[in-house]
Amino acid sequence: MSAVIHLQALGLTEYEARAYTALLALGRAVPARVARQAGIPRPKIYETLERLEGRGLAAKVGQNPLEYAPLSAREYLARARRSFDDRLGALDRDLSRLAPDPAPEAVYHLYGEAAIRSLCEDLTLNARRSLFMAGEPSFAADLERLAPRGVELHRTHLAGLPSIAAVGQHAFLLTRDGEAALIAHFIAEDGVGQAHGVHTHNPVIIHLIEGYVNLAAHQVTSAHPAGHLEDQTR
C-alpha cells in the first residue's frame, strides 16, 4: 500500500504505518481487530499502538474494552512538514558555514545534452518571477510547460541576430529571475561533437542574455508583424 510506504518515509516503522492505516479504515477498534486488519502479530500490536499514541496519531477511546481511534492525518502531516522545514533550515545554516556560496562571477561548464537539459528543467521549475528563453522551439515549449504559475515568461526564436553558435550547433539561452543564466550549444542531429554550455550567476551575463532575447524578439516582430514572441504570465 503506497500510504504505508510514504508513512515509513516520514519516520514511522512498518508496523506503525500499517496499524495507522488500519485504524483509518476501521475508525475505532480493539487492538486485536487492528492487528488482524493490519497483518501485525498480536504480541506486537499493543506496543505499536502505544507508539502511535506517542506520535499523536492515535488515542485510547475506551477502557472496557480497550479501543483505539486514529487522530487527524492532516495534523500529523503539518507537524512533519514543520519539522522537515526546520531541519532544512538548520542544514542550510550548517552548510553555509562549511562552504560559502560560490562567487557570482563564477562560470560552470556543462557537458552532454542530458546534463544541460536537466539543469534547464531545474532552473525553470524553481523560477519565481521571470524566465527568458530563446532557441530550440521544441525544447523551449517543454520548459514552458514546467514553468510555475505566476512566472512571467519571455520566449522567442533566435533569428535576425549574429549567431552565437558554430556551424552544426544550435544555441539555447535561458535566464531565471535575473539570478541565474545558462548558455547552451546543442549539436545538430547529423553534427559532430558533444553538447556543451555554461551556467552562471554573474549579473552582467544575465543582463546581456535578457537583452539578447529581447532584441531577438524585436527582430522577429519587425520581420513578421504577427510576431513570434510569446510574452505571458503563467
N, C-alpha and C positions, 0 to 999 in steps of 0.2 A: 504494500500500500504506500503510495507516494507521501501521504501525510506523515506516516511513521518515519520515513527516510528524512523528510525535512525537519521533523522534531528532533531526531537524533543529531542532525547537523547543527541545531541550536543548543545542543548540550545534554539532551535527555538520553538516558540509556534506552536500549531496545525495549526492555520490559516496561519502563516508564512510558515510552511513546505508545506502545501497544495498549497499555492499560488506560491511558488518557483517551485514545481514540475509541476504545470500547465504552468508556464512560459517556463520551459524547453521543454514541449510538444508543446507549441504554437510558440515558437521562439520570437515573439513580439506581443503585443496585447493591446487593450484598457482595462482599468480596468474592465469594465462591462463584457467583454468576459472572463477575468481571473476569475472573480467571478463565472460565470456560469461553467467554466471548473473545478474550484476547489471546488465548492459547498459551497462558502462563501457568507454570506448575503451582498447585495450591500452596505449598510451603513458602513460595516467594511472593505471593500476592499481597500479604499484609504489609511487609516492609516496602514493597513497591508503592502501594497506596499511601503509606506514611510519607515517603519521599515526595510523592506528587503533592501531598498536603503541604509539605515544607516549601515546595516551589510555588505555592499559591495557585495550583492547577486543580485541586480537588479539596473537598471539605466533607467532614462527617455530618450526616443529616439525621442520624438516629443511632440509638444505642441498643435497642432491643426490638428487632435485630439491628446489628451494626450495618449501616449503609453509607455509601459514599456518592457524592454528586460532583459533576465537573464544574469548575469555575470558568469564567469567561476566557476564551482563547484570545480575544482581542486585547484584553488587558495584559495577558502574558506576552503577546507579540509586541505591544507597546513598550513593555519593560525590556524585552530582549533588544528592541531597536535602540532604546536609550542606552542600554549597556554597550551595544556594539558601537554606537556613535562615540561614547566616552572612550572606549578602547582605541578607536581610530584616532581620536584627538590626542590621546596620550602617545600613541605610536608616532604620529606626525611630529609631536614635540620632541620625542626622543631621537627620531631620525634626523630632525633638523639640527640638533646639537651635534650629532655624529658627522653629518655631511651637509654643509650649506648648499643652498640652491645653486645650480650652475650659473655662471656669468651670463647675462642676457645676450652678450655678443657672440657666445659660443655657437658653432655650427656643427651639426652632427650629420655624418654621411650615412646614407641608406643604400643598400644593395639588394636587388631582387624585387620582382614585382609584388610578391606576397607581402614582404615587409612594408613596402610603400603603401599598398592598398590597406593593410591593417592599420597603419598609423593614420591615414586619411580618415578611416572609419572612426577611430578613437577621437580624433580632433573634432569630427562632425558631431558625434554623439555627446561630447562634452561642451558643445557650444552653448552659450547663454544669451548672447546678444546678436552677433552677426557672423556671417560666413561669406567670404568672397571666393569664388572658384571659376576657373576657366580652363578649357582644354577638352579632352576626350568626352564627347557628349554622353555616351552611354554610361561611363563611369560617374560623371557629374550627376546624371539622373539617379543612379543608385545611391549616391551620397545624399542627394536631396531628400530621398525617402527616409533617410535616417535622421535628418535634422529635427531637433526637438521643436515642439510648438512654441511660437512666440519669437523665434530666431529670425532676424532679418537676413534674407538670402539674396546675394548678388551673383548671378551665374550668366556666363556668356561664352561664346566661341572665341578662340584666339585667331583673329582674322584682321588683315589690313595693317599689321604691325611687323617690324623687323623680327625675324624668327629668333627664338632663344634656344632652339634645339638643332642638332646636327641633322644631316640627311639621314633618313631612315628612323628618326626618332620623333616622338610626339610629346610635347611639353604639357605638363599639368601643374596649375598653380592653385594653392589653397591657403587662406588665412582664417583664423578663428579669433573672434572677439578682440582683434587688434593686439593679441598677446602671443600668438604662435603662427608660424608660417611653414609651408612646405613647397619646394620646387622639385618636381619630378620629371624624369625623361623616360617614357615608355618606349620600347623598341617595337618597330613595325613588325607585322606578322612574318614577313619574309626577310626581316633585317638580321643583322649580326650584332652580338653583344648582349649585355645584361642591363636590365632596367636599373637606373640609379637616381639618386636625388639627395637633397639636403633638408634638414629640419632645423629651425632656429627660432629663438625668441627675440632676436635683435629687432628693435622697433624701427630702425631705418629700413631694413629689408622688408619688414611687414608693410610699412607705408609705401614702399616702392611697388610691391606686388599689388596692393589695393589700387594704386594709381594706374598700374598697367592694365588691370582688369577693367577699371572704369574707362580707360582710353580705348581698349578693345571693344567694349560695349558701344562707346560713342561712334567708333569707326563703322561697326556693323549697322548701327541705327542710321547713320548717314547714308550708307550704301543701299540699305533696304528700309524705307520709311516704316514698314510694318514692324521692324525691329526683331532682333533675336535675343535681346537681353531679357532675362527673367528676374525682375526685382520684385520680391514679395516677402511678406512676413507670414511664416507658417503658423 
